[in-house]
Amino acid sequence: MELEINLNKPYDNNVCAICLTGRYSIVVILSVRYIINFELFLLTAF
């Protein structure tokens, strides 16, 4: 039944994939910035 839904709505699946990858990339960018800021804080603190 899920396969029928996927075949009937390929456009919705593509949009969902783009949304998920976009959100994942944003989370990765924010986490990288947080790690860099934390390392700079440690360097300036010590």
Secondary structure, DSSP 8 states (H G I E B T S, - for coil): -HHHHHHH-HHHHHHHHHHHHHHHHHHHHHHHHHHHHHHHHHHHH-
